[in-house]
Amino acid sequence: MTLDLVIKGGTVATASDVFAADVGVKDGRIVAMGESLEAPDVVDASGKLVLPGGIEAHCHIAQESAAGIMTADDYYTGSVSAAFGGNSSFVPFAAQHRGMGVTQTLDLYDGRAAPNSVIDYGYHLIVADPTETVLKDELPAAFARGVTSFKVFITYPLMKIEDRQFLDILAVAKAHGAVTMVHAENNGMIEWMGEQLMNAGHTAPRYHAPSHPALAEEEAIHRAICLAKLVDAPLVIVHVSTPEGAEIVRRARADGAKVWAETCPQYLFLDKSDLDRPGMEGAKFMCSPPVRDARTREALWKHLQTGTFTLWSSDHAPYRFDETGKLSNGPDAPFKKIANGMPGIALRLPLLFSEGVNAGRITLQDFVALSATNAARLYGMHPKKGTICIGADADIAIWDPKLTRTVTAADQHDAMDYTPFEGMSLTGWPVTVLSRGRRIVDGGELKAERGSGAFISRGLPEIAGRPGYKAPELDPAHNFGAEIAP
């Protein structure tokens, strides 16, 4: 076989194994692994790690908030930043707002992504207006289009759905094999706490943290899992920020529920003291759920180490520190009027490699699982994406495990004017990233052309091995013979 490209001399790692091998690529796919492979194009990976390209599975790109504020990154700057961070594909959100149809929403995001992305992309569909047409026609059509994950909010007045609507969406998702994601915080608790603080004159950014009590996440995670168990539908709890919430997930998974969870770098590297910086600087660190405290950071690291979290995502939500983003409601806006979210798509993997792998907290195989393989399996891309094996796309990130750099905003390659991780010294960085066998980043330079990324039509999630939950009230043998669809 004549190969197009060979990666030679590196150490290959997957979610299960670490071994020395050359990797051969032809027509954008991995077609050979072995010794002494040859090709006209050679990438020297001596002394480096050859890993699956990262899959960023939670980011907000070219997306309007419910309040109408557009994220700073479009599909060009967002994908470039992701690529420099070791990612070869990502799955941003396509946000349906009230009054919009699902098909209209996906068409809109196709127009934003296809001409611009330098890496392969898919969408998670945010469902905020589950009309009868959406439930019966448009969600099944989205699934057929290769959009096999839906997200809902049970907080934020302009986005939240009620429990009854949540059940309808879960039932549709289950019927078509889709997976549902949920932003789980108790809206009533947040609104009540916010009113108490604002009425007492506590308006500075630091008060964003107490306005989202840990109990709000704990209650909502429990409720979301109960709703999903009733329908026996797969559920992903995104951006878990509390030990109590993580413990609920751990117990549900131990009981066999079809539940997965994600956490993010901000919850393991930042805390609420960052919100208390001088002036309005704390606004840069506002996200929801909020960053919490040192005790929480250590507890969440433990949950990451012991398998509670299947996913590690950035929740990249880039709003600049100016009138287009964080300060759109004025330079002294109260915390309730400041856009929530922070950037981090380029640092998701370097942070985890440096303080996870190099610090001895997790294995290299754990890193691969958290960076790519788990997302590929759960979101219907495996084994085409997320691993190094014969037949997979040649989505590969070559890492220098000893390279040390200091984080600066200028090195993020995004459209932002700050990074919340400024000044951190991290060891272990991606130096070459390939997508379908083509170099997209190499030698510190972008090699890919705008719009060269391709849409990923995703399939079924890999959820075998989770027995799930059979509600007796849905079983005709226990409910007097009633046949109920789920």
N, C-alpha and C positions, 0 to 999 in steps of 0.2 A: 504494500500500500504506500502510495506517495502522500506524505503529510504536508500540510500547509505551514504548520508552526509546531515547534516543540519547546516546552518549558523544561530546561535541563538542570539537574543537580540540586533540586530543592527537596525539602521535606514536606510531603503531602499529608494533610490532616483532613479527616472527615469527622462526623459526629460520633464515630465509633473507633476509628483507627488512626494511627500515625505511622508513616512508613516512607522510606526513600524511594523515589521513582521519577522517571521522566514522564511527562504528560504530552501526548500527541493530539493535535487538533486538525481536523479537516472539515471544510464547509461549515464552520462555526460550531462544530460539535466535538466532544471528546471521543476519540475513536481508538486510542491506544494508551496503555500505561505499561512501562517496562524499563529496561536498561538499554543505554546506548541508542536511543531513538534519534533519527536524523530528519531534518527538514531544511528547506532554504531559509526559513525565518526561525531564529533561535532566541529565546529569552533565557538569559543566564540567571538562575535562581540559587546559585551556590550560597550557602549560609543563610538562606531565607526560607520562609514558610509558604507553601502553596496551598491556599485555602479556597473554599467556595466563595464567590463574590457575595457580599452581604445583601440581604433583602430587608430594606427598611419598610416595615409593615404598618407604620402609624405616623403619618405626617400630613400637614395641611399645606397644599401647594395651589397657588392661583385660586384660592377659595375665599369667598366672602363670608364674613361672620353674619350672624342673624341681625346684627346692628348695621350691616352694610360696609364694614371695613374690610378691604382686601388685604390678604397677606402680602408681605414684601416680595416673597419669592414666587416667580412664575415657573413654568415647567423647564425653562432653560436654566436659570440660576439655581433652582432647587435641585435639578438633576446633576448639574455640574458639582455642586457642593456635596451631594450624596456620593458621587463618584470619587472625589478626592478623599472621602472618608472610608473608602473600601467597599462601596456598594455597587453592584452591577444591575440592580433592579429595585423598584420601589412600588408601593401600593398606597398612593394618597387617597383622599376622600373626594367623592363627588357628592356635593351637598344639595339635597332637595330642600328647598324652603317652601313654606306654605303658599299654596296657589300654583306651584310648579308641578308638572308631571315628571315621572321618573324618566321616560324616554327623552323628554326635553332636557332634563338634567344631564343625562349621559351624552347626548349630542353636544351640549354646551362644553363639557369637559373634553370630549374628543377634539373639539376645535382648539382648545387650549394646550392639550398635550401633544398631539401628533406632530405639529410643525416645530416643536421646541425641544422635546426631551432628548437627552443624549444617552439615556439608559432605558432599558425596557420597563414598562409600566403597566399597572392595572388600576382598578378603582375598588374601594369599599364604598358602597352606596349608603349615604346617610338618609334615613327615612324620617321625615318630620311631618308629613301630611298623608297618613295611610287611608286614603279614600277607598271606596269600594272598587273603583277602577284600578287604583294602584295595587290593591291586594289581589284582585282576580286576574288582571291582565298584565299590568306593567312590571310587577316584581317577577313573575314567571318569565316575561320577555327579557328582563335584565339578566336573569340566570342563563337563559339560552344564549345571551350575548357574551357570556364568559365572566359576568360579574356575580360571583358566588358567595359574597359576604355582604351583610347589611349591618348598619350601625344605627342605634337609637340612643336618645338622651332621655333620662328621666329627671333631669333638671334643666334650668334655663327656660324662662317662660315662653320664648319665641321658638323653641326647638323641642320642648319636652312632649312626650306622649304619655297617656294615662295607662294604667296597668291593663285595662281591657284591650286597648289598642296594641300594647306590647304582646299580649297573648295571640292576637290575630297575626301579627308579624312573625312571631315564633312558629306558629302553626304553618304558615306559608313557607317559611324557610325550611322547616322540617320536611314538608311534602316534596320539596325540590332538591333537598340535599345541601342547602346553603347553611352557613354558620352566621349567627347573629352576635354582634359586639354591642356592649352597653357601657355608656358613661354613667357610673352608678354613684350618685349623691342624692340625698334627700332634699328636694327643692324647698319644702316648707321650712326645714331647719335653717337652711342657708338664708332664705328671705327674712326669717324672723331675727336671726343673729345680725344680719346686715342692718336691719331697721334699728335694732337696739344700739348698735355702735354708731350709726350715722346720727340718730336722734340725740346721742350724748356728745356729739361733736368730734367723734373719733373717725377722721376721714383720711388719714395718711395711708400710704401704701402698706405699712406694716400691719394694719388692721384687716387686710385681706385674709391673713392666716386664721385668726380667730373667727372670721365670718364664715369659714367652711369647717365646722367642727369635725373631728375624727368620727364622732358618732353618726354624722350625716352619711359618711361613706360606709360605715359598718352596717347601718340599717339598710341602705340601698343595695349593698351587695347581697345581704341575706334575702331581701325581697326579690331581687332579680333572679337569684338562683332558684328560689321557690317557684317563681313563675315559669322558668325554663324547665324545672323538674315536672311540673304539672303536665306540660306538653311533651316532655321527654325530648327536648330540642337542644342541640349543641349551643353553648354560650361561651363567649369570651368576655371576661371582665377586664377592661382596659385601664391603664395607668393606676394600678393599685398603689396607694400612698400610705397606708396604715398597717401596723402589725395585726390589729384586730380584723381588718378586712382580709388580709392575707391568711389569717388563721381560719376564717370562715371558708375560704377557697380550699385550703389544705384539707379541712375536714370533709368538705363536699367531694373532693377528688378521692379521698381515702374511702368514701362510701360508694364510689363508682359513678358519681354523677358526670354527665357530659359537660364538664366545666373546665375552662382553661383561664389563665390569668397572665397579665403583662405588667411589668413595671418599667420605669424610665430612669435615665441617669440623674435627673434633677433630684429624685427622691433618695439617691444614695450618695450624692456629692454636694448637695446644697442643703441649707436649713433656713428656718424663719428669721434668723439674725440677718440674712442677706436682704430681707424685706425692710430692715430697719436702718438702711444706709442713709446718709445725709440727703436732705431735700427730697427730690422725687426719684433718686437713684434706685430706691427700692422697687419702683414700678417695673424695672427691667427683669425682676425675679418673680413677677406675678404670673401664676399659671393655676389651672384648676384641674384636679385638686391641688391645694397649695403645698409647697415644701414645708416640712414640719420640724423635727428636732433631731439631736444626735442619737437619742435612744431609738427613734424610729429608723434612722439610717442603719444602725447596726442590726436591728431586727430584720429589716428588709434584705440586707446582705445574707443573713442566715437563711431566709426563705429562698433567695436566689440559689444559694449553694445546695439546698436540700431538695430542690425540684418543685417547689410550690409554683414558681413562675416558669411558664413555658416560653414566653416571649420577652424580648428586651428591645424596646423601641424608643425613639427619640421624642415622639409627640411634638415634632418640629412645628411650631406655630409662630412664624416670624412676623412680628410687628416692630417696626423701627421706633427708636426713642425720639420721635418727633411728631409733628402734627398729622402725619399720614397714618400713624399707628398708635403707640401707647398714649400719646398726648393729643389725640384727635378731639377731645373734649376740653382742651385748654391745658396750660402748663401747670396748673394747680388743681387739676381735676380730683375729686374724691375717689377713693379706691373702687367704688361701685361703678364709676364711669371710665375706668381704665381697661383697655383691651387686655384680655388674659392670654398668655402664651409666651413662649420663649424659643429661640433658635437652638439647634443642636444636632442637625442631621449629619454634619461632617465629623462630629465628635462622639457619636454613639459608640462606635467600635473602638477607637483609640482609648477612650476612657475605660471600657470594659477590659481591653487587653492589658493595659498598663496596671490597673488596680485590681483586676481579676486574675488573669493568667500570670503576669510577672510578679504580682504580690502573693501568689500562692493560694488565692481564695478559690479559684476554679481551675479545672484542667483545660488543656487546649481543645480537647473534644467537646467539653461543655461550651467553650467559646464558639466553636463552629455551630453547635446546635442552637445556641441563643442568637447568633448573628445571622443565620441563614436557614439551616435545615428545618427547625421547628416551624418557622413561618411558612416555608415551602410546603410542608406536610399539612399544616392546619388550613392553609388558604389555597389548596388545590393546584400547586405548582411543582410538586415533587413527582418523579426524580428529574424532570427536565431542568428544574432550577434547585439550588440549595445544597448540592452535593457534587463531589468529583467522582464520576463513574462513567463507564463506557455508555455512550448514547446521550449523556446529558449535554445541555448547552455548555459551551466553553466560557462560562461565567466564572472568572477566577481572579482572586486578589492575592498578590504576592506581598508578603509582609517582611519587613526587617524587624525582628524581635528586639534588637538592641539599640535601635535608633531612638534618641531622646530629643524631644522638641518642647519648646514652651508655647503654650496656646496663645494666639493673638487673633483678634477679630479679622485682621487683614488676610489671614491664612484660611479663612473659612470658605472663600469663593462663593459666598451667597450675596444677597442684596441687602444684608443687614449692616447696621452701624455699631453693633456690639456683640459680644458673646458672654454669657453668664459664667463661662469657665476661664475667662481671661487670666493669664499668668500661671496656670497650672503646668507643671512639668510632667510630661507623660513619656513613657518608654514603650516602644512598639508601634510602628506606623506602616500603613500600606504604601508601597512605592510604585507598584504597577497594577493596574486594574484592567481586565479584559471583559468584554461583553460579547457573547457569541463569537469569540475568537478574535475580535478586533480590539486593538488597544484604545482605551478611552482616556486613561491617565498613565503617563510614563515619564519618569525623570522629572517630576514636578510640573509637567506641562499637560494641558488638555489636548488630546489627539482626536477626539470625536467631533463630528459635525452636528450642528443644531438639527434636531429632528430625526437623527439616525436611530433613536430608540424605537422599539416596536411594542404594540399593545399585546399584553399577555391575556389570552382567553383562558381563564382558569377553570379547573374541573372540580371534582368533589373533594372535600376535606378528608384526610385520613384520620378517622376517629374510631377505628376498630379497637376493641379491647376495653372500651368503656361500657359497662353493662347498662348504665343509665338508671332511670327510676320509672317504675310502673305505678302510676297513681291508681289505687283500687277503685276510686270513683269513676274512672274511665274504663274499667274492665266489666264487660257485661256479666261475668260470673259473680260480681260483687255489687252491681248497681241495678239489680232487678231487670237485667237484660237490655239496658239502653245502649245503643250503638252510637258512640261519639267519635268523630273523625280522627282526632289525634291518636 
